[in-house]
Amino acid sequence: MKITLVKKVFADGSPCKKCGEVEQKMRDAGQLEQIDQTVIAYEADPQSEGMLLAAQHSVDRAPFFIVERDNEPAEVYTVYFKFVKDVLNQKTTEDEEIQEIMNDVDLDFL
């Protein structure tokens, strides 16, 4: 299995807020070691690897995860807690999932 994390960087060079929050949650939980590749979607460069991956997978917000398993189509996760539960097989609470969905105002669109 290969896991790619795609984060966004704004045209002014600043990172997206939600990307930083998710990355910090992963760091605190010891999950970053399970990420095989981190790719940046540069807002100012539509040809950047992250922007191309977003277009390829029809994703319009960041951060997101691409999970590739042998002989299976890639799966894309735009909700961190769903990714944690489904891919990393770690427990999440319903409250955490609801809070993330309700706080999607911090999501950055690509």
Stockholm file with secondary structure:
# STOCKHOLM 1.0

chainA/1-110         MKITLVKKVFADGSPCKKCGEVEQKMRDAGQLEQIDQTVIAYEADPQSEGMLLAAQHSVDRAPFFIVERDNEPAEVYTVYFKFVKDVLNQKTTEDEEIQEIMNDVDLDFL
#=GR chainA/1-110 SS CEEEEEEEECTTSCBCHHHHHHHHHHHHHTCGGGCCEEEEEETTCTTSHHHHHHHHTTCCEESEEEEECTTSCCEEECSHHHHHHHTSCCCCCHHHHHHHHHTGGGCEEC
#=GC SS_cons         CEEEEEEEECTTSCBCHHHHHHHHHHHHHTCGGGCCEEEEEETTCTTSHHHHHHHHTTCCEESEEEEECTTSCCEEECSHHHHHHHTSCCCCCHHHHHHHHHTGGGCEEC
//
